[in-house]
Amino acid sequence: MATNPNLVQPQVLQPQVVQQQVIIMKPQRPYPMIVENKFLMVFIMLGLVFLLLGAIFVNMAPMITNNDRSGSDHAADQHTQNTVTYIGNVFKSLGVFFIVGFLLLAAVLRNDLSDYTRFGILLLIGLIMIGTQFMIP
């Protein structure tokens, strides 16, 4: 059999080995680190501690002064009572700020919460604000 020189012989393709690079990346967090459960609980507990300290200062202020209303110490005692009451109110305001602020951050920035949970958190924030008579400075 004679071969026709005009016909092109098919070439057999050799498989090529291609090396693939696999890039391993850290998974992206769906929300900032400040609104993770651990940090939220720390700051909300810190807010509760400040609320407790503020309530203790405000309620104990009348008991640390001299109640006999005599002598030259009355003005100093009244000044001490007013100062302790003021410091207690500052602690309470700071506590409410931590609680409301970080609950609000959780409700707004968390992507893993359902709409009903967000509404519940925002309702809780509203109730806290009404209960504390809008103490946020």
ABEGO torsion letter per residue (X at the ends): XBBBAABBBBBBBBBBBBBBBBBBBBBBBABBAAABAAAAAAAAAAAAAAAAAAAAAAAAAAAABBAAGBEAAAAAAAAAAAAAAAAAAAAAAAAAAAAAAAAAAAAAABAABBAAAAAAAAAAAAAAAAAAGGABX
